[in-house]
Amino acid sequence: MRAATIFIVDDDLSVRRSLARLLMSAGYDVVACATAEEFLALDVARPACLVTDVRMPGMTGLDLLEALRSSGRDLPIILSSGDADAASAAQASARGAFRFVSKPFEPDELLGALEEAIDRDRSLIRQR
């Protein structure tokens, strides 16, 4: 089975680094970006998943989700935030996020969500 790529978009360098270490230790290929605009300029190899912070300067995680959906890119997206509430999670879900996780999250919680998201992406690829 082809390795999956996890894309991280977070404006906090320490978050990008620690998340990248966790995901690489779990066997994923990782591409980290400081901004949503940087991610949008990439060619996304599949299967993949995007993990993005909700609150970032410029284009937010929700803006990024909207941009991907409006362009027809169906990549599974996991949104995260340190100041999340039930309304934020509901808004993310309503806009098509695969999952919403609150920071700080347990590594097993994120890894489980990523495994489900990658399975979903593989399924979407097979349906084409």
C-alpha positions as CSV (number, residue, x, y, z in Angstrom):
1,M,0.0,0.0,0.0
2,R,1.3,3.5,-0.9
3,A,2.4,5.6,2.0
4,A,0.1,8.5,2.9
5,T,1.1,12.1,3.1
6,I,-0.1,14.4,5.9
7,F,0.0,18.1,5.2
8,I,0.3,20.3,8.3
9,V,-0.7,24.0,8.0
10,D,0.0,26.0,11.2
11,D,1.5,29.4,11.8
12,D,3.3,28.2,15.0
13,L,6.7,26.7,14.1
14,S,6.9,24.7,17.4
15,V,3.5,23.1,16.6
16,R,4.6,22.3,13.0
17,R,7.8,20.7,14.3
18,S,6.3,18.6,17.1
19,L,3.4,17.5,14.9
20,A,5.7,16.5,12.1
21,R,7.9,14.5,14.5
22,L,4.8,12.6,15.8
23,L,3.5,11.9,12.3
24,M,6.8,10.8,10.9
25,S,7.3,8.5,13.9
26,A,3.9,7.0,13.0
27,G,5.1,6.3,9.4
28,Y,3.5,9.1,7.5
29,D,5.2,11.3,4.9
30,V,4.8,14.9,6.2
31,V,4.8,18.3,4.5
32,A,4.5,21.3,6.8
33,C,3.4,24.8,5.7
34,A,3.3,28.0,7.7
35,T,0.4,29.4,5.8
36,A,-2.7,28.3,3.9
37,E,-1.5,30.1,0.8
38,E,1.7,28.1,0.9
39,F,-0.3,24.9,1.0
40,L,-2.6,25.9,-1.8
41,A,0.5,26.3,-4.1
42,L,1.5,22.7,-3.6
43,D,0.7,19.7,-5.8
44,V,-1.0,17.3,-3.4
45,A,-0.1,13.6,-3.8
46,R,-2.8,11.2,-2.6
47,P,-3.7,9.4,-0.4
48,A,-3.4,12.4,2.0
49,C,-4.9,14.4,4.8
50,L,-4.6,18.0,5.8
51,V,-4.3,19.0,9.5
52,T,-4.7,22.7,9.9
53,D,-5.1,25.2,12.7
54,V,-8.3,27.2,12.7
55,R,-6.9,30.5,13.7
56,M,-4.0,31.8,11.6
57,P,-3.1,35.3,10.2
58,G,-4.4,35.8,6.7
59,M,-6.3,32.8,5.5
60,T,-7.7,30.9,8.4
61,G,-8.2,27.1,8.5
62,L,-11.9,27.6,7.8
63,D,-11.1,29.8,4.8
64,L,-8.7,27.1,3.6
65,L,-11.4,24.5,3.9
66,E,-13.8,26.7,1.9
67,A,-11.2,27.3,-0.8
68,L,-10.5,23.6,-1.2
69,R,-14.2,22.7,-1.3
70,S,-15.0,25.4,-3.8
71,S,-12.2,24.3,-6.1
72,G,-13.5,20.7,-6.0
73,R,-10.6,19.3,-4.0
74,D,-12.0,16.6,-1.7
75,L,-9.0,16.1,0.6
76,P,-10.0,15.1,4.1
77,I,-9.3,18.0,6.5
78,I,-8.8,17.8,10.3
79,L,-9.2,21.3,11.9
80,S,-7.6,22.0,15.3
81,S,-7.7,24.9,17.7
82,G,-6.5,25.8,21.2
83,D,-9.6,27.9,21.9
84,A,-12.3,25.7,20.4
85,D,-15.8,25.4,21.6
86,A,-18.8,23.4,20.5
87,A,-19.9,26.1,18.0
88,S,-16.5,26.0,16.3
89,A,-16.6,22.3,16.0
90,A,-20.2,22.4,14.6
91,Q,-19.2,25.1,12.1
92,A,-16.2,23.0,11.0
93,S,-18.4,20.0,10.5
94,A,-21.0,22.0,8.7
95,R,-18.4,23.2,6.2
96,G,-17.2,19.7,5.5
97,A,-14.3,19.1,7.9
98,F,-13.5,15.4,8.4
99,R,-12.9,16.0,12.1
100,F,-12.3,18.8,14.6
101,V,-9.7,18.3,17.5
102,S,-9.0,20.6,20.4
103,K,-5.5,21.5,21.2
104,P,-3.8,20.2,23.1
105,F,-4.9,16.8,21.8
106,E,-3.8,13.4,22.8
107,P,-1.5,11.8,20.1
108,D,-3.7,8.7,19.9
109,E,-6.8,10.9,19.3
110,L,-5.1,12.6,16.3
111,L,-3.5,9.4,15.0
112,G,-6.9,7.6,15.1
113,A,-8.5,10.5,13.2
114,L,-5.8,10.5,10.6
115,E,-6.1,6.7,10.1
116,E,-9.8,7.1,9.4
117,A,-9.2,10.1,7.1
118,I,-6.6,8.3,5.1
119,D,-8.9,5.2,4.8
120,R,-11.6,7.6,3.5
121,D,-9.2,9.2,1.0
122,R,-8.0,5.8,-0.3
123,S,-11.7,4.8,-0.8
124,L,-12.3,8.0,-2.7
125,I,-9.3,7.3,-4.9
126,R,-10.6,3.8,-5.7
127,Q,-14.0,5.1,-6.7
128,R,-12.6,7.2,-9.4
